[in-house]
Amino acid sequence: MPADPSANPSANPSANPFANPFANPFACPVTASPRLLAQVLVPLALVLGACTPTVGQRVPLGQSGFADYQRETSDWVATHRQYVAQDDAARQAETDWNSPREWRPAGTPQGGVLLVHGLGDSPWSFTDIGEQLARQGYLARTVLLPGHGTRPADMLYARLADWQRVVGEQARILQDDVRRHAGPAAPVWLGGFSTGANLVTDYAYDHPAIAGLLLFSPAFRVGNGQVWLTPLIAWAKPWLTPTDSRQRPQQNAVRYLTVPTNGFAQFYRSSQTVQRQISVGYYDKPVFMVVAQHDSVLDAPGLLDVFHRRFRHPDSRLVWYGTLPPGPAATDSRIQQRPDRLPEYRISQFSHMGVLFSPGNPVYGEQGSLRMCWNGQSATAMASCLANETVWYSDWGYQETGKAHARLTFNPYFDWQAGLMAQVMQATAPQAAP
């Protein structure tokens, strides 16, 4: 399998706020007041944004069936991808990992699940969860959000409307396919990771036929208070991170490592859209939600509050990796807590992305082909990681004396988590006739 391209170990990633795209998406401090910036930049952003070509005008959308969507999107990836691998077999693997995928159950499906990846990621995010869902009897599918899967520069023209469009199109297609084979009562769920969770939650609020939600590290709220500026500055500063691959790789086999400012802008718009939905009403269907206390991207306590106050269904469950903070949510019996410091796995804390993957995942697992050493630590620690020395695992930015930390990209609780997910989904399973 293709190896993760390494960054320059002589650089100091702990001094670079852009190594984690959400850690600090600004190349320089903002000294003007937010009000002044808004007065100056909003009109310019509206004018320039109106005449910007979109990736949605080029990527394949509008298909009437999943097979056509999958084939046309895979062809698009193969034609436009900037490959990491050099040989044909490894390049084909990259194409497959970045293309929409389907997992079919052994018999007639009891329902369907559409899975949507996050910003800079790919359908590979759900490779383990998709397999689990098929074993549980569901027809599971992934999508590729426009601007993803090829090269980071393609995100320069991505639009939230295109992301919403592909979710809506494929959700309707999945509903039709499942009900054709399993009957009108068969439930269709939506699942999402990070930005993908924003997209599916927004859609589910407006489409009551959706049976429930599977939300992994949902990005309703983020810890960075300046991300609101990205829609205003994207036209003037297209990149917030260096794009010289000699200093930092642009992408690995399954995700972007650098995202244009416009990508963050579309993410921010997705978070605002879903926050409006959540602020005005409860979601009354079952929700399975996973959050890590030490997630460096999200406002984890804020997400805990959203689950407790807005996702009120009695069968909903929140998996919380870490220590629950004091407050009303701490007594919510629907919340399942597990410690996130696991010395037996050399895990110091859980990460934003690690909740998705089994320890046996061939790319991100314990023995996987990719190790993410660019993790907000010292140059010495990163060099140790790149040299394949013994490392610990954490989210972005965690440092501990005497230890080098790679990004945690697998979840030791994965099987337990999948079992709890199955219990939540059983609440909407069709009941057999007496």
N, C-alpha and C positions, 0 to 999 in steps of 0.2 A: 504494500500500500504506500501511497506517496507520503513522504515525511513532511512534518511541519517545517516550513522555511524558517530559519533562525534569524533573529534580529542581531544587530551589531552588539556584541557583548561589552564593547568598550564604552557604549553609551550608558547614561545613568537613567534608567526608566523611572526611578522614584522621583526624579526631578521633572519628568515629563507628564503633565496632567492629561495628555491625550491618549496615553497607552490604553486606558479604559475609556472608550468614547464617551460614556456618561459621567466619568469622574469629574471632568471640568471641560466643557466644550468650548473654551475660549482661549485664544492664543495670547491675549493680552488682557490686563485688567480693564474693566469698564469704569471710567472715571466720570462720565456724564450721568446726570440723573436719569432714571427710567422714564420720567415724564418727557424730558427733552428728547431723549432717544426716540420715544414713540412718536412725538410730534414731527420729527424730521424723517424718520425711516419708514413709518407706515405708508404714507402716500407713495413714496418711491417703490416700496415693495409691491404695492398693489398695481402700479403702472407696469413695472418690469415683469411681474409675475403673469400679467394678462397676456403677454406676447411670447412667453417661454414655451418652446415645444416640449411635449411630455413624452415620457417613455411609453405611456399607454397608447400613443399613436403608432408605436412600432412593435410592441410585444403582442403576441397572439392572445386576444380576448374575444369574447362573444360566441364561443362554441356552444353547440346545443347538447353535447354529451361529454362525459369525462374522458373517454378514450381519445376523442379528437383533441381535447384540451391537453391531455398528457403528451400525446405524440407531437403536436405542434410546439408545445413549450420545450420539450426535450430537444427538438430540432433547433429551436432558437438558442438554447444554451450551448449546444454543440457548435453552432456557427459563431457565436459572439463571445464565448467564454475566454478569459485570459487564464490559461491552464497553469497550474503549479507543476504538475507531472510532465515528464518528457516522453515516456513511451506510450504506445497506443492503448494498451490494456489499462494502465493507470488513468489515462485520460477518459476512457469510457467509464471507469468507476466514478470519476469526478462528475461526469455528465449525469450519471444515474443518481448520485447522491444529491445533486442540486436540482433535480427534476421532480415534478409531482409524482406521487406513488400511491398505490392502492394495496391494501391488505384484505383478503377475503377470508371469511370464516369457513370452517369445514363443511357446514351445511347451509340451509337457508338462513340468512342473517336475521337476527332478532331486532336489529336497529342499525343506525349508521352514525358515524362521527366524522366531522370535517375538522381537520387540524391545521392551524395557521401559525407559522413561525414568527420570530421576532426581527427587529431591525438588524440588518447585516447578516442574518442567519440564512438558513436554507431548510428545505424539507427534511434534511437529515436530523434536525432537532427532534423529530418524532419517530425515529426509526425503531426505538425500543418500545415506546408507548403504543405505536401502531400495531406491533406484533402482539402485545398484551391484549389490546382491544379485540383483535381478530380471534384470539383464543377464547375470549369471553362471549363470542358470537356476534360481534359487530363488524359491519363493513366500514373500514376506516380508510380515509383518503387525506392526502396533504395537497396544499397548493404552493405555488411559488409567487410571492408578491412581486409585481413589476419593479424592475431596478435591481433585483437580487439574482444571485446565481451565475453571473457572468463576470463582471469586473466592477469595482467600486465607482468608477466614473459614470456608469449607467444610472447611478442613484441621483445624479445631478438634475435629472428631469423627472424623477418620480413624483407622483401626486397622491395624496390621501384618497382622492376620489377613485383612482385606479385600483388602489388596494381594497377599498370598499366594494368596488365593482366585482372583482374576482371572488371575494368572499360571498357576495350575494348570488352571483351566477352559479358558483359551485355548490352553495348550500341548497339552492332550488333544484339543481340537477340531482344531488344526492337524495333529497326528499322524494323526488319522483322515482328514482331507481329503487330505493328501499321499499317504498310503498307498493311498487309494481310487483316486487318479489315477496314481500312479507306482509302486505296488507296495510290498510289505512291507519291502523293503530300502532304501527311500528314506530318507536321513538327515534328522532334524529337529534343528536347532541352536537354542540360546537365546542372545540377546544382551542386554546391559544397559549402561546408563550410570550411574555413581555408585551411588545407592541401588538402581536397577534391576539393576545388576550383582550386588549383594548378594542380591536376590530370586532371580535366575535361577541363581546359583551354589548357593544353598541347595537349590533345587528339583532341580538336576541331580545333586547328591550323593545324593539319595534316589530318583532315577529313572534307572536305568542305560540306559534306552532312548534318552535324549538323546545325540546324536552328539558334541557338543562345545559350547564356549562362546566367545562374542565379548564381551570385557570392555573397556569404554572408561572410563578413570578410575575403576576400581572402588573403592568406599568401604568396603573391608574394615577399613581402619585410617585414622583421621583425625588431623590434627595437633593438634586442640584437646583437651586433657586434661580439660576440665570438661563435655563433652557428656553424660557419664553422669548428670549431675544433672537433665537435662531431663525424664525420666519422673517425677521426684519433685516438680518445681515447676510442672508444666504446669497443674495444677488451681488453683494460687494465683496464677500469673502467666501468663495465657494468651498474652500477646504480649511478646516480648523487644525489639521494635523499635517506634518510634512508628508509629501507624496513621493519623496525620493526613496525607492525601495532599497537602496543601499544602506539607508539609515534605519528603515523599518519596513517589514514586508507588508504588502497591501492586502493580502488575503492568504488563507490556507485552503485546503481541499474542500472545506465545507462551510466556510463563512468568510466574510470580510473582516479584516483587522483595522481598516480605515474606512470611515464613512463620511461623505461630503456633508457640508452644513445643511444642505437641503434635506438630507435624510433625517437629521435631527429635527428639522422644522416640521416635516410630515409626521414624525413621531409625536412632537408636541401637540400638533393639531388633533391627533388621535386621542391623546390623553385629555385634552379639553372637551372633546366631543363626548367621551364616555363619562367624564366627571359631571357634565350637564345631565346626562341620563340618570346617573346614580343620585344626584342631588335632589331630583324631583320625585323620585319614586322608589319603592322597594322592588326587588326582583323576587318573584314568588315561586320560581322553579328551583329544583335542587342544584346546588353548586358544589363542586369539588375544587378546592383551592389549596395551593402549595406556596409557602413563603418561608424564606430563610431570614432569621433575625439580623444577621450581619451582611445582608445583601448590600453591596456597595452602590448599586444603581437606584434602588427603590427607597421610598419612605415606608419601611416595614411596619412601624406602629400605626401609621395612617391606614395601611391596608387591613390590619387587624381590626381597626375601628369600622372600616367599610363592611367587612364581613359580618361583624357583630350587629351592626345597626341596619344594614341594607339587604343582606342576603339572609332572609328570615325563615326560609323553609326548614322544617325540623329535621329533614334528612340531609341537609347540607353539612359538609365537613371541611374544616381548615386544618391542614397539616402545617405545624409551626416547628421549624428546625431551629432550636436555640432555647433561650429562657424567656418565658412569657413575662412581659412587664406587668406591674400592678395596674389595676383598673377594672372596669366592668367586664371587659372581654375575658379576663383571666378566669372568671367563673362560668364561662359559656361551655356547657358540656359537649358542644359540637366540635370543639377545638381539641385536636390531638397533638401533643407536644412530644418531641424527641430531642435529646441533646445533640449539639452539632460539633462538639469537640470530641473526636474519637482517636485517641493515641494509637490504638491498635491498627488503624488505617493511615496513621501519620496525617490526620486531618485536624487542623487548628480551628477552622470554622467553615461553614457551608457557603456556597457561592450562588450567584444569580442563575447561572446556567447549569450547574451540576445536578440540580434536582431532576433533570430530564433523563439521565442516562444510567443504564445498568452498569455495574462493575465489569461485566463481560462485553461491553460494547467494543467492537474492533478498532474504532478510531479514538474514542474518548474514555474508554474503560481503564481499569487498573493497569492493564498491559497493552493499552491502545497505542496506535501508531503516532498520535499527536500529543505532544506535551507542551502546554502553554506557559513558557518561562517568562514572557513579557508580562509581569504581574505586579508592577508598582513597587519593586524592591531595589536594593542596591545593585550596582554593577557587579560586585563580587558575588552576591547571591545569585544573580542571573547567570553569570558565567558558570557557577557550580551546577546550576540546573541544566544549562546547555551541554555541559560535559557529562551528562547522564549520571551525576553523582546522586546520592540519596537525597530526596527532597521530601518536604511536607507539602500539604495542600491547603489552599485557602481561597477566599475571594480576593479581588483586586485590592492592593494596597496594604495588606496585613504584613507586618514585619515582627520578627521575634529574634532576639540575639542568638546567634549560633545556628540558625536554621535558614535554609533556602526554601522558598515556597513557590511551587507552580500553581496555576489555577486549578481549583477542584472541578473536574469535569465528569464526575460520576457520583452516584448516590448509593451508599451502602444499604440504605433502607428501601431500595427500589421495589423489591418484591412485596414488602409489607405495604408500601404506598400504593402499589397496583391493586392489592387486595382490598384496601379501603376504598379506592376509586370504584371498584366493581360493586361494592356494597351500596355506595351512593347511587350508582346508575341503576341498580336493581329496583329502586323506588319507582322507576318509570317503565319497567319491563312489562310487556303484555302478560296478563294473568291467564293461566290455563283455565278452560271451562271446567266446572265441577262435574 
